[in-house]
């Protein structure tokens, strides 16, 4: 295996892996069932205990 082969493999499949992880993260953040959890987390710094 040459450097060019390894580099092309890493660039192609690395980009695909990062795109899939980004898609999963955005889907998780925008999923309607997580709304209450994120609203609670957003208000936590404003609460006085």
ABEGO torsion letter per residue (X at the ends): XBAAAAAAAAAAAAAAAAAAAAAAAAAAAABAAAAAAAAAAAAAAABBX
